[in-house]
Every structure is written in structure tokens, then in C-alpha cells.
């Protein structure tokens, strides 16, 4: 099963503004160049699903995917229970370590967003960059087993 990269964002500073991008440079073991999380151990890249935000927006008008504060939005594949798998964004691989849990900052943007993101991995996933390379909006996305991705 494959999907596509729908949107990309970087964060200039911790708790800072999310900047939309058409292309991001990823660095093995470090994360996204220019992002506030660059160099973190396991939460180098965060990923959300477009379909989840389409569903949430029905009940919470005004919700935008950038409010989740993730780096990548994908469509066409589910991220639920993907811990231990590898997400391939174009030519770049990300080892997924777990679910990104929503925090109280979500409700500061739209009341009810935290509880909408809480169940079923709706808040997305996080992981570590395995390859140097660029990711662009429109790139193909695949979810692979860790052994198959090596």
C-alpha cells in the first residue's frame, strides 16, 4: 500500500510557529535540517494522516492540520499501530518509534482538539531519520516492515 506526502512543516523554535514547506532536507540520525527538534534522539520527525484531519474537521470546524504541529502529513495509508515499522517518504526512510500523544496545546488552538486526537493514534507517529535526503510534497509514501526496509 502506498500514499503520498500532502504537506510539510518545520518549527523554527521550541513551541514556535510552524512554517509550511514544499521540500525538506533530512539528515540521518539528526532529523530535519533547520527544525527545532534537529538532533533529538527519537522524536526527530512527526507524521500525521490527512484522512484523520478530514474526519476531525467535520466535528471541529476551523481545525487545520498545521495545528497538530507535525512535520509531515501523508495520505493513503494508516499509521495506527505502526511502531517498529519503517515509513518511506520518497527515498528517505524513517524508523517509527511510537504514537505522538496530543497535549494541552492542542486545545489552546481549538477547544476539543486534544480529545479528538487522543484515540486510535489520531495524533500521528514519531521516528528517527535513517537516510540523508530530501522529501517533497507529492512524493510517494510507503509503510514497510523493518526487515524489508534494510
C-alpha positions as CSV (number, residue, x, y, z in Angstrom):
1,X,0.0,0.0,0.0
2,X,1.3,3.4,-0.9
3,X,0.3,7.0,-0.4
4,X,1.6,10.5,-0.8
5,X,3.2,13.4,1.0
6,X,0.5,16.0,1.3
7,X,2.2,18.8,3.4
8,X,5.4,19.6,5.1
9,X,6.2,21.9,8.1
10,X,9.2,22.9,10.2
11,X,9.3,24.5,13.6
12,X,11.8,27.4,14.0
13,X,12.0,27.2,17.8
14,X,10.6,25.0,20.5
15,X,6.9,26.0,20.9
16,X,7.5,28.2,17.8
17,X,5.5,28.9,14.7
18,X,5.1,26.0,12.2
19,X,6.3,27.0,8.7
20,X,4.9,25.3,5.6
21,X,7.5,24.0,3.1
22,X,7.4,22.3,-0.3
23,X,10.6,20.4,0.4
24,X,12.6,19.4,3.5
25,X,16.2,18.1,3.9
26,X,16.5,15.2,6.3
27,X,19.8,14.1,7.9
28,X,20.4,10.5,9.1
29,X,20.2,10.3,12.9
30,X,19.5,14.0,13.3
31,X,16.2,14.9,11.8
32,X,15.1,17.8,9.7
33,X,17.6,20.5,8.9
34,X,16.5,23.8,10.4
35,X,13.9,22.3,12.7
36,X,13.8,22.9,16.4
37,X,13.9,19.1,17.0
38,X,17.1,18.6,15.0
39,X,19.4,16.3,16.9
40,X,16.8,14.8,19.2
41,X,17.2,11.1,20.0
42,X,13.9,9.5,18.9
43,X,11.4,12.3,18.1
44,X,13.2,13.7,15.0
45,X,10.2,13.7,12.7
46,X,6.5,13.6,13.4
47,X,3.9,12.4,10.9
48,X,0.1,12.8,10.7
49,X,-2.6,11.4,8.4
50,X,-4.7,13.6,6.1
51,X,-7.7,11.3,6.4
52,X,-7.7,11.8,10.2
53,X,-7.8,15.6,9.9
54,X,-10.5,15.4,7.3
55,X,-12.7,13.4,9.8
56,X,-11.8,15.7,12.8
57,X,-12.6,18.9,10.8
58,X,-16.2,17.7,10.3
59,X,-16.8,17.9,14.1
60,X,-14.4,20.8,14.8
61,X,-14.7,23.5,12.1
62,X,-11.7,25.6,11.9
63,X,-9.2,22.8,12.6
64,X,-6.1,22.9,10.4
65,X,-3.5,20.1,10.1
66,X,-0.7,22.5,11.0
67,X,-2.3,22.9,14.4
68,X,-1.1,19.4,15.2
69,X,2.5,20.7,15.0
70,X,3.7,17.7,13.0
71,X,6.4,17.8,10.3
72,X,4.7,15.7,7.6
73,X,1.2,15.0,6.5
74,X,0.6,11.8,4.5
75,X,-2.5,10.4,2.7
76,X,-3.4,6.9,1.5
77,X,-2.1,4.8,4.4
78,X,-2.9,4.3,8.0
79,X,-0.3,4.9,10.7
80,X,-2.2,3.2,13.6
81,X,-0.1,0.5,15.4
82,X,3.0,1.2,13.2
83,X,5.6,1.2,16.0
84,X,8.7,-0.7,14.8
85,X,7.9,-0.2,11.1
86,X,9.7,2.0,8.6
87,X,8.0,4.8,6.8
88,X,9.5,5.6,3.4
89,X,9.0,9.2,2.2
90,X,10.3,9.2,-1.4
91,X,13.9,7.9,-0.9
92,X,14.2,8.7,2.8
93,X,13.3,6.2,5.5
94,X,12.0,6.9,9.0
95,X,12.0,4.3,11.7
96,X,8.8,4.7,13.7
97,X,9.1,4.5,17.4
98,X,5.6,5.2,18.5
99,X,2.4,7.3,18.8
100,X,2.6,11.1,19.1
101,X,0.3,11.8,22.0
102,X,-1.6,15.2,21.9
103,X,-1.0,17.7,24.6
104,X,-3.0,20.6,26.1
105,X,-1.5,23.0,23.5
106,X,-4.0,21.5,21.0
107,X,-7.0,22.8,23.0
108,X,-5.4,26.3,23.1
109,X,-5.9,26.4,19.3
110,X,-9.3,24.8,19.1
111,X,-11.3,23.5,22.1
112,X,-11.8,19.8,21.7
113,X,-8.8,19.1,19.5
114,X,-6.9,17.2,22.3
115,X,-9.7,14.7,22.8
116,X,-10.2,14.4,19.0
117,X,-6.5,13.5,18.6
118,X,-6.3,11.2,21.6
119,X,-7.8,7.9,20.4
120,X,-6.6,5.4,17.8
121,X,-3.2,7.1,17.1
122,X,-5.1,10.1,15.6
123,X,-2.2,12.3,16.8
124,X,0.2,10.6,14.4
125,X,3.6,9.0,14.9
126,X,7.2,9.9,15.5
127,X,10.5,8.5,14.4
128,X,14.2,8.7,13.6
129,X,15.7,9.5,10.1
130,X,17.6,6.6,8.6
131,X,18.8,8.2,5.4
132,X,20.1,11.6,4.2
133,X,17.9,13.1,1.5
134,X,15.1,15.4,0.5
135,X,11.4,14.9,0.9
136,X,8.9,16.9,-1.2
137,X,5.2,17.4,-1.3
138,X,3.9,14.9,-3.8
139,X,6.5,12.2,-3.0
140,X,5.3,8.6,-2.7
141,X,4.9,7.2,0.8
142,X,5.1,3.5,1.8
143,X,4.9,1.7,5.2
144,X,7.3,-1.2,5.3
145,X,8.3,-3.9,7.8
146,X,11.7,-3.0,9.4
147,X,13.4,-6.1,8.0
148,X,12.1,-5.4,4.4
149,X,13.4,-1.8,4.5
150,X,17.0,-2.7,5.1
